[in-house]
Amino acid sequence: MRKIPVGVPRKVKDQKEIFSSEPESTPEYSKSLKDYQTIIPSLEGSNLISIIKTDMQGNYTFVNDSFCREFGYQREKLLGTPSLLTIVEADRPLCVETVKKCMANIGVPQHVVLRKPTAGNDIRVNEWEFTLVADKDGIPFELIGIGFSVADKIKAEQDYSLILSNFSDVIVTINRHGFITYVSPSVTHLYGVKVENVIGKHFSELTVDSNCPDFSAAFEKILETNSPIEIEHSFNDAYGNEKWSNSKVSVNPLSGEFIIITNDITHRKSIEKDLQQKSAIIHTILNTAPIGIWMQDKDGKFLFVNDSFCNAVGVTEAQFLKSDHYSELLEADSSKQCMTSDKVAYGKEGPSVSYEKIRCADGKLHDLKVIKTRMVDEHLNLTGLVGISVDISELKQLEFQLKKAMETAESASRLKDAFLDNLSHELRTPLQGILGMTTIIQEVFEKSPNPKFEYAMTSLEDSIFRLLRTVDMILGFTQLQIGDFNINPRKMDINQLLVNIEKQYREKAKQKGILFEFTPGDRAHIVKADENSILTVFAHLIDNAVKFTRKGKVSIIIEDTELSTLVYIKDTGIGMSLDFQQHLYEPYSQQSIGRSRDFEGLGLGLSIVKKLLDLNNIDITIESKESVGTTCLLTFLNDLDN
């Protein structure tokens, strides 16, 4: 290709051949002149459109800045030169042919695509619209050319195609006969069909599901009203999958074709279905809840009430929803309470608790515990209240009854304490008196030569002590049973405690002819417990060991471990059967019962021992075998702070 200089173009021999034939005037020439006098001046300053003008010899008379900028020409050097020299040589015949058409049709634009070289010898492709303009007498005097860059057009088409290929919505155009003239690539994703298999087909073949609406009726309605229509429907795609779509149908006013833009709403429908199911479940839960639940707007008008609330108050749901405010349905006093609690709830961020008296369906005043919380929207604007009410009338009644019962119990407790004190006094006082008189009588007659006197006095003294122990045991067990036994844990030496009490039992053992073994340790064994409780425990266990041993010995042994002190009380007495060992700590439980039993007692000793040890958090283990003996093991935790 020859290089075209940027300076003054060379003259062309065929320049005048363009206008060799006489132009054919048209009745539109005067109109075209008027139009171009209006339009062209407004386009000359455009930055995107190239404007050129030539005289009837084909020489440039005007080029705008956009033309000079795109092709790199200088306006001063271009004006007056042949326009054909700025066109690629191979395209010049096409340009001449287009100008001839303009001569034959004055005022009618003629389109042509021409290649033009730039100052740097690059080639630009432009689409041109040439129009021959005539004066008021119909004599042509100027050729005007308007140029558009084809490269921009191609890029725009490519961009448009790229956008459509990535556009999730499906765009379909349908002619007036119902046949598809265009479909976007996204049709494959939504309907499972290829574009080439859809073009030219009737739109009814796109979906075959019975739930698909009658688009024909929609088309007719659009033509009647000239307004777009929106349609939501379900369909089955090419693979049989159920889907939902939303289609907006309108008509193209230029082509008269119908345009359908369809988007996939299957996921949204799935969420809506899930929400509906959950909403139904929540609604069921709310209506079956045994407590009253409701919602109000900020004006107090009800938005929702559950069945429990309606049934309790004796007002139907319809009455609730029609009322302007809940207070309208209540008595004056109840209404005032309700309005007051509403104000408190609105002014508090967290739940507000109030107690209201409301006359309900049964005609009685009911006590309600009402919890109200503010409702806000996504912007934290106040929208109303949500409330929960619980009928606490029965609870109030129970509370009243409980209070009366507590008063009765406290009175009974005072009577019990007085009774025990009186019982202790009335039993112990005469027994102590009898014991004192027995001692006096024994001193008076201690030198009596009658051997039966000493036996009688000893028996009398034993009986009195036995009766005193029985009274002490019954009173002690009663206090433990009713929880009226107070303990005072403190540090104490187990070794010293046993030294203080073993003397009286050693003498008893000696009288029965059995050996009593206890050797105090050479150091203290400090534990933390209630001393009176532990004294009672040791007294019962050692007394049992001595009482139930006919021959052999009773032993008390103390051993130490890292964390505890172990006390063993062993005997070689009658032992206990396996059956009886299952009921060791049950009150009044004895291995032999009835008046003919071999050993005295009420069967309360081990029950008292177990309860006292539990109060002091001390473990006891008893192992026994009939005719062999019994071993009681007490485990005291060492006082680690010592």
C-alpha positions in Angstrom: 0.0 0.0 0.0 1.3 3.4 -1.0 2.2 5.9 1.8 -0.1 9.0 1.8 1.7 12.2 2.8 0.1 14.3 5.4 0.7 17.5 3.5 -1.4 18.6 0.5 -2.9 15.5 -1.2 -2.2 14.7 -4.8 -4.9 15.5 -7.3 -6.9 12.6 -8.7 -7.8 12.3 -12.4 -11.2 10.8 -11.7 -12.2 13.4 -9.1 -14.8 15.0 -11.4 -16.2 11.7 -12.5 -18.0 11.4 -9.3 -20.4 14.2 -10.3 -20.4 13.4 -14.1 -24.1 12.7 -14.1 -26.8 15.2 -13.4 -28.4 14.8 -9.9 -31.9 13.7 -9.6 -33.8 16.2 -7.5 -36.2 14.8 -4.9 -39.2 16.5 -3.3 -37.4 16.0 0.0 -34.5 18.3 -0.8 -35.9 21.4 0.9 -36.7 19.3 4.1 -33.2 17.7 4.0 -31.6 21.1 3.8 -33.5 22.4 6.8 -32.7 19.2 8.8 -29.0 19.5 8.1 -28.9 23.1 8.9 -30.2 22.1 12.4 -28.4 18.8 13.0 -24.9 19.2 11.5 -23.8 22.3 13.5 -24.7 20.4 16.8 -22.5 17.4 15.8 -19.5 19.3 14.5 -18.1 19.7 18.0 -18.5 16.0 18.9 -15.5 14.2 20.3 -16.8 10.8 19.1 -18.2 11.5 15.6 -16.2 12.5 12.6 -17.8 15.2 10.4 -16.5 16.1 6.9 -17.8 18.3 4.1 -16.8 18.4 0.4 -17.7 20.7 -2.5 -19.2 19.3 -5.7 -15.7 18.6 -7.0 -15.0 16.3 -4.0 -12.5 18.6 -2.2 -12.6 19.0 1.6 -14.4 22.2 2.7 -14.7 21.2 6.4 -13.3 18.6 8.8 -14.1 18.7 12.6 -11.6 18.2 15.4 -12.7 14.6 16.0 -11.8 13.7 12.4 -8.4 15.4 12.7 -7.7 13.8 16.1 -8.6 10.3 14.9 -6.6 10.3 11.7 -3.8 12.7 12.7 -4.4 15.2 9.9 -3.9 19.0 10.0 -7.0 20.8 9.1 -5.2 23.7 7.3 -3.3 21.3 5.0 -6.4 19.1 4.3 -8.9 21.7 3.3 -9.2 22.1 -0.5 -7.6 18.7 -1.2 -9.3 15.7 -2.9 -11.2 13.6 -0.3 -10.5 10.4 -2.2 -6.8 10.7 -1.4 -7.6 10.0 2.3 -9.2 6.7 1.5 -7.4 3.4 0.9 -7.0 3.0 -2.8 -8.9 -0.3 -2.9 -11.9 1.3 -1.3 -12.1 4.4 -3.6 -14.4 2.7 -6.2 -16.8 1.9 -3.4 -16.7 5.5 -2.3 -17.4 6.7 -5.8 -20.4 4.4 -6.1 -21.8 5.6 -2.8 -21.5 9.3 -3.9 -23.4 8.4 -7.1 -26.2 7.0 -5.0 -26.3 10.3 -3.1 -26.5 12.2 -6.4 -29.5 10.0 -7.3 -31.2 10.5 -4.0 -30.6 14.0 -2.7 -31.2 14.3 1.0 -31.2 10.5 1.6 -28.3 9.2 3.6 -26.2 6.4 2.0 -24.2 4.1 4.2 -20.7 2.7 3.4 -17.8 1.2 5.4 -14.4 2.7 4.3 -10.8 2.2 5.3 -8.8 5.4 5.9 -5.1 5.6 6.7 -3.9 7.7 9.6 -0.9 10.1 9.6 1.1 7.2 11.1 0.0 4.9 8.2 -2.3 2.9 10.5 -5.6 1.8 9.0 -8.9 2.8 10.7 -12.2 1.3 9.6 -15.2 3.7 9.8 -18.9 3.4 9.0 -19.9 6.5 7.0 -23.2 8.1 6.3 -23.0 10.3 3.2 -25.8 12.8 2.3 -25.9 15.2 -0.6 -27.4 18.5 0.4 -29.2 20.8 -2.0 -30.2 24.4 -1.7 -33.8 25.8 -1.7 -33.9 25.4 -5.5 -33.0 21.8 -5.4 -29.4 22.3 -6.7 -26.9 20.2 -4.7 -24.0 22.2 -3.3 -22.4 20.1 -0.6 -21.7 16.5 0.4 -21.7 15.8 4.2 -20.2 12.8 5.8 -20.7 11.5 9.3 -18.3 8.8 10.4 -18.4 6.3 13.3 -15.6 4.1 14.3 -16.4 0.5 13.5 -13.8 -0.7 16.0 -15.9 0.9 18.8 -19.0 -0.7 17.4 -17.3 -4.1 17.3 -16.0 -3.7 20.8 -19.4 -2.7 22.0 -20.9 -5.7 20.3 -18.2 -7.9 22.0 -18.9 -6.3 25.4 -22.6 -6.8 24.9 -22.0 -10.5 24.0 -19.8 -10.9 27.0 -22.3 -9.4 29.3 -25.1 -11.6 28.0 -22.9 -14.7 28.3 -22.4 -13.9 32.0 -25.9 -12.6 32.7 -27.8 -15.0 34.9 -31.2 -13.8 33.7 -32.5 -15.3 30.5 -33.5 -12.9 27.8 -35.9 -14.1 25.1 -37.4 -12.2 22.2 -40.5 -13.6 20.5 -42.1 -12.3 17.3 -45.9 -11.7 17.0 -46.3 -15.3 15.7 -44.9 -16.7 19.0 -41.5 -17.9 17.6 -38.2 -17.2 19.4 -36.0 -14.8 17.5 -33.3 -14.5 20.2 -32.3 -16.1 23.4 -29.4 -15.3 25.7 -26.7 -18.0 26.6 -28.0 -18.3 30.2 -30.9 -20.3 28.8 -28.7 -23.4 29.1 -28.2 -22.9 32.9 -31.9 -22.3 33.6 -33.8 -24.5 31.2 -31.0 -27.1 30.4 -31.3 -26.4 26.6 -28.8 -25.1 24.0 -29.3 -21.7 22.3 -29.1 -23.3 18.8 -31.9 -25.7 19.7 -34.2 -22.9 20.8 -33.9 -20.2 18.1 -36.8 -20.5 15.6 -38.9 -22.7 17.9 -42.3 -21.8 19.3 -42.0 -20.4 22.8 -44.4 -23.0 24.2 -41.7 -25.7 23.5 -39.3 -24.0 26.0 -41.2 -25.4 29.0 -43.6 -28.3 29.2 -44.7 -28.1 32.9 -48.4 -27.9 33.5 -47.8 -25.1 36.0 -46.4 -22.8 33.3 -48.8 -19.9 32.7 -50.4 -19.0 29.4 -48.0 -16.5 27.9 -50.4 -16.0 25.0 -52.9 -14.4 27.3 -50.1 -12.2 28.8 -49.1 -11.1 25.3 -52.6 -10.1 24.5 -52.9 -8.2 27.7 -49.7 -6.3 27.0 -50.9 -5.3 23.6 -54.2 -4.1 25.1 -52.7 -2.1 28.1 -49.3 -1.3 26.6 -47.9 -2.1 30.1 -45.3 -4.8 31.1 -46.5 -7.9 33.1 -44.7 -9.9 35.7 -45.3 -13.6 36.0 -44.1 -16.1 38.6 -44.3 -19.8 37.8 -42.8 -23.2 38.3 -41.5 -25.5 35.5 -39.4 -28.6 34.9 -36.1 -28.1 33.1 -34.8 -30.5 30.4 -33.5 -32.8 33.2 -36.8 -33.0 35.0 -35.8 -30.7 37.9 -38.5 -28.6 39.3 -37.6 -24.9 39.2 -39.2 -21.5 39.8 -38.8 -18.4 37.8 -40.0 -14.8 37.7 -40.6 -13.4 34.2 -41.1 -9.8 33.2 -42.8 -9.5 29.8 -42.9 -6.3 27.7 -43.1 -5.3 24.0 -40.3 -3.6 22.0 -41.9 -0.5 20.5 -39.5 -0.4 17.6 -39.7 -4.0 16.4 -43.0 -5.0 17.9 -41.4 -8.2 19.3 -42.1 -9.4 22.9 -39.2 -9.3 25.3 -39.2 -11.8 28.2 -36.6 -11.4 31.0 -36.6 -14.4 33.3 -34.6 -14.9 36.5 -34.2 -18.1 38.6 -36.0 -17.8 41.9 -35.8 -21.5 42.8 -33.5 -20.8 45.8 -35.8 -18.0 47.0 -38.8 -20.3 46.7 -37.0 -23.0 48.7 -36.2 -20.5 51.5 -39.8 -19.2 51.4 -41.1 -22.8 51.7 -38.8 -23.5 54.6 -39.8 -20.3 56.3 -43.5 -21.2 55.8 -42.9 -24.6 57.4 -41.0 -23.1 60.3 -43.6 -20.3 60.6 -46.3 -23.0 60.8 -44.3 -24.9 63.5 -43.7 -21.7 65.5 -47.4 -20.7 65.1 -48.4 -24.2 66.4 -46.0 -23.9 69.4 -47.2 -20.4 70.2 -50.9 -21.5 70.1 -50.3 -24.6 72.2 -48.1 -22.9 74.8 -49.7 -22.9 78.2 -48.8 -19.3 78.7 -50.3 -16.2 77.1 -48.2 -14.7 74.3 -49.1 -11.6 72.2 -47.6 -8.8 70.1 -48.7 -5.2 69.8 -47.6 -2.3 67.6 -46.4 0.9 69.3 -50.0 2.3 69.3 -51.1 -0.7 71.4 -53.0 -2.4 68.6 -52.7 -6.2 68.7 -50.8 -7.9 65.9 -51.0 -11.5 67.3 -52.5 -13.3 70.3 -52.2 -17.0 71.1 -55.1 -19.3 72.1 -54.0 -19.5 75.8 -54.2 -15.7 76.2 -57.6 -15.6 74.5 -58.9 -18.4 76.6 -57.6 -17.0 79.9 -58.9 -13.5 79.4 -62.2 -14.7 77.7 -61.8 -12.5 74.6 -61.7 -14.0 71.1 -58.8 -13.4 68.8 -61.1 -11.3 66.5 -62.0 -9.0 69.4 -58.3 -8.6 70.3 -57.3 -7.8 66.7 -60.2 -5.3 66.3 -59.5 -3.4 69.5 -57.4 -0.3 69.4 -55.7 -1.2 72.7 -55.7 -4.1 75.1 -56.9 -1.7 77.9 -60.3 -1.4 76.2 -61.1 -5.0 77.0 -60.3 -4.6 80.7 -61.9 -3.1 83.8 -60.8 0.4 84.8 -58.3 -0.7 87.5 -56.8 -3.4 85.2 -56.7 -1.0 82.3 -54.7 1.5 84.4 -52.2 -1.2 85.4 -51.8 -2.3 81.8 -51.1 1.3 80.5 -48.6 1.9 83.3 -46.7 -1.4 82.6 -46.6 -0.5 78.8 -44.9 2.8 79.6 -42.4 1.1 81.7 -41.7 -1.5 79.0 -41.2 1.1 76.3 -38.7 3.0 78.4 -36.6 0.0 79.2 -34.2 -1.9 77.0 -34.5 -5.2 78.7 -37.6 -7.2 79.7 -40.0 -5.4 82.0 -41.9 -7.5 84.6 -45.2 -6.4 86.1 -48.0 -8.0 88.1 -51.5 -7.2 87.0 -55.0 -8.2 88.2 -57.3 -9.0 85.3 -60.9 -10.2 85.4 -60.9 -13.3 83.1 -63.4 -15.5 81.4 -64.5 -17.2 84.7 -65.5 -13.8 86.1 -62.8 -13.9 88.8 -59.9 -11.6 89.2 -56.7 -13.4 88.2 -53.2 -12.5 89.2 -50.9 -12.4 86.1 -47.1 -12.1 85.9 -46.5 -10.1 82.7 -43.2 -9.8 80.9 -43.0 -7.2 78.2 -40.1 -6.5 75.8 -39.7 -3.9 73.1 -39.7 -4.9 69.4 -37.4 -3.1 67.0 -36.8 -3.2 63.3 -33.5 -3.7 61.5 -32.7 -0.1 62.1 -33.4 -0.4 65.8 -36.5 1.7 65.5 -39.3 0.9 68.0 -42.1 -1.0 66.4 -44.1 -2.3 69.4 -44.2 -4.8 72.3 -44.1 -8.6 72.7 -45.6 -9.9 75.9 -45.8 -13.1 77.9 -48.3 -13.5 80.7 -48.5 -16.3 83.2 -51.5 -16.9 85.4 -50.1 -17.0 88.9 -53.4 -17.1 90.7 -52.9 -20.7 91.8 -49.3 -19.9 92.7 -50.5 -17.0 94.8 -53.0 -19.3 96.5 -50.3 -21.9 97.0 -48.1 -19.2 98.4 -50.8 -18.2 100.8 -51.4 -21.8 101.8 -47.6 -22.3 102.2 -47.4 -19.3 104.4 -50.2 -20.6 106.6 -48.5 -24.0 106.6 -45.2 -22.4 107.6 -46.9 -20.6 110.4 -48.5 -23.9 111.5 -45.2 -25.7 111.2 -43.4 -23.1 113.2 -46.1 -23.3 115.8 -45.8 -27.1 115.8 -42.0 -26.9 116.0 -42.4 -24.7 119.1 -44.8 -27.2 120.5 -42.5 -30.1 119.7 -39.5 -28.3 121.4 -41.7 -27.7 124.4 -42.9 -31.3 124.4 -39.4 -32.7 124.2 -38.2 -30.4 126.9 -41.1 -31.3 129.1 -40.7 -35.0 128.3 -37.0 -34.9 129.1 -37.8 -33.0 132.3 -40.7 -35.2 133.4 -38.7 -38.5 132.7 -35.3 -37.5 133.9 -36.3 -35.7 137.0 -38.1 -38.6 138.7 -35.5 -41.0 137.5 -32.7 -38.9 138.9 -34.7 -38.7 142.1 -35.1 -42.4 142.2 -31.4 -42.9 141.5 -30.5 -40.4 144.3 -32.8 -42.2 146.8 -31.4 -45.6 145.7 -27.9 -44.3 146.6 -29.1 -43.1 150.0 -30.8 -46.4 150.7 -27.7 -48.3 149.6 -25.5 -46.3 152.0 -28.0 -46.9 154.9 -28.1 -50.6 154.3 -24.7 -51.3 152.8 -23.6 -53.2 155.9 -26.7 -55.4 155.9 -25.8 -59.1 156.4 -28.5 -60.1 153.9 -26.7 -60.9 150.6 -29.9 -60.4 148.6 -30.0 -56.7 149.5 -26.8 -55.9 147.5 -28.2 -57.8 144.5 -31.5 -55.9 144.7 -29.8 -52.5 144.9 -27.5 -53.3 142.0 -30.5 -54.4 139.9 -32.4 -51.3 140.8 -29.5 -49.1 139.8 -28.9 -50.9 136.5 -32.6 -50.5 135.7 -32.6 -46.8 136.4 -29.5 -46.3 134.2 -31.0 -48.4 131.5 -34.2 -46.3 131.5 -32.1 -43.1 131.4 -30.2 -44.4 128.4 -33.4 -45.3 126.7 -34.8 -41.8 127.2 -31.6 -40.2 126.0 -31.6 -42.4 122.9 -35.2 -41.7 122.0 -34.8 -38.0 122.4 -31.5 -37.9 120.5 -32.9 -40.0 117.6 -35.9 -37.7 117.4 -33.8 -34.6 117.1 -31.7 -36.2 114.3 -34.8 -37.3 112.5 -36.4 -33.8 112.4 -33.1 -32.1 111.7 -32.9 -30.3 115.0 -29.4 -31.4 115.9 -26.8 -28.8 115.5 -23.1 -29.6 115.2 -20.1 -27.4 115.9 -17.0 -28.8 114.1 -13.7 -28.0 115.7 -10.2 -29.4 115.9 -9.8 -32.3 118.4 -7.4 -35.1 119.3 -9.0 -38.5 118.6 -6.4 -40.2 120.8 -7.2 -38.1 123.9 -11.0 -38.5 123.3 -10.7 -42.3 123.5 -8.5 -42.0 126.6 -11.3 -40.0 128.3 -14.1 -42.6 127.6 -12.4 -46.0 127.6 -12.2 -46.2 131.4 -15.9 -46.7 132.1 -16.1 -49.5 129.4 -12.9 -51.2 130.6 -14.6 -51.7 134.0 -17.7 -53.1 132.4 -15.6 -55.5 130.4 -13.8 -56.6 133.5 -17.1 -57.3 135.2 -18.1 -59.6 132.3 -14.7 -61.3 132.4 -13.6 -60.2 128.9 -10.4 -58.4 127.9 -10.4 -54.7 127.0 -7.4 -53.6 124.9 -6.6 -50.0 124.1 -3.1 -48.5 124.2 -3.1 -44.7 123.6 -0.7 -43.5 120.9 2.4 -41.5 121.6 1.3 -38.5 119.5 -1.9 -36.5 118.8 -4.3 -37.4 115.9 -5.9 -34.1 115.0 -9.2 -34.2 113.1 -12.0 -31.6 112.6 -15.5 -32.8 113.9 -18.2 -32.1 116.4 -16.8 -33.5 119.7 -20.2 -34.3 121.3 -21.2 -36.3 118.1 -18.0 -38.3 118.1 -18.3 -39.0 121.9 -21.8 -40.3 121.3 -20.6 -42.5 118.3 -17.8 -44.0 120.3 -20.1 -44.6 123.3 -22.6 -46.5 121.2 -20.0 -48.6 119.3 -17.9 -49.5 122.3 -21.0 -50.2 124.4 -22.3 -52.6 121.7 -18.9 -54.3 121.5 -18.9 -54.9 125.2 -22.6 -55.8 125.4 -22.6 -58.4 122.6 -19.3 -60.1 123.6 -19.6 -63.0 126.1 -16.0 -64.1 126.0 -12.8 -63.0 124.3 -11.9 -59.4 124.0 -12.8 -55.9 122.8 -10.0 -53.9 121.1 -9.6 -50.3 120.0 -6.8 -49.6 117.5 -5.7 -46.3 115.9 -3.8 -46.3 112.6 -2.5 -43.4 110.4 -2.4 -43.0 106.7 -1.2 -40.0 104.7 -4.6 -38.3 104.6 -6.7 -39.9 107.3 -6.9 -41.4 110.7 -8.4 -44.9 111.1 -10.1 -46.1 114.3 -10.9 -49.8 114.6 -13.4 -51.1 117.2 -13.2 -54.9 117.2 -14.9 -57.6 119.3 -15.1 -61.3 119.5 -18.8 -61.3 120.2 -21.9 -63.0 118.7 -21.6 -61.2 115.3 -24.4 -60.5 112.8 -26.0 -62.5 110.1 -25.7 -61.4 106.4 -29.4 -60.8 106.2 -29.4 -58.5 109.2 -26.4 -56.6 107.9 -28.6 -55.4 105.0 -30.6 -53.4 107.6 -27.9 -52.3 109.9 -28.8 -48.6 110.0 -32.6 -48.9 109.9 -34.2 -47.6 113.2 -35.5 -50.1 115.6 -33.8 -52.9 113.7 -32.5 -55.8 115.9 -31.2 -59.3 115.0 -33.3 -60.8 117.8 -36.7 -59.3 118.7 -39.4 -59.9 121.2 -39.3 -59.9 125.0 -37.3 -63.2 125.0 -34.3 -61.6 123.2 -30.9 -62.1 124.8 -29.8 -58.4 124.8 -31.6 -55.2 125.8 -32.0 -52.1 123.6 -34.3 -50.4 121.2 -32.3 -50.9 118.0 -31.6 -47.2 117.6 -27.8 -47.2 118.3 -26.5 -47.8 114.8 -29.1 -45.5 113.3 -27.9 -42.7 115.5 -24.3 -43.5 114.8 -24.8 -43.3 111.0 -26.7 -40.0 111.1 -24.1 -38.4 113.4 -21.2 -39.6 111.2 -23.0 -38.3 108.0 -23.3 -34.9 109.6 -19.6 -34.9 110.3 -18.6 -36.3 106.9 -17.0 -39.4 108.4 -17.2 -42.8 106.8 -18.1 -46.0 108.7 -17.6 -49.6 107.5 -18.9 -52.6 109.5 -17.8 -56.2 108.9 -19.3 -59.0 110.9 -19.6 -62.8 111.0 -21.9 -64.8 113.3 -20.1 -66.4 116.3 -16.8 -64.8 115.2 -17.2 -61.1 116.0 -17.6 -57.6 114.5 -15.2 -54.9 113.3 -16.2 -51.3 112.9 -13.9 -49.0 111.0 -14.2 -45.2 111.2 -12.2 -43.0 108.7 -11.4 -39.5 109.8 -9.8 -37.0 107.4 -6.8 -35.4 108.9 -6.9 -31.7 109.6 -4.5 -30.6 106.9 -4.3 -27.0 108.3 -2.8 -28.3 111.5 
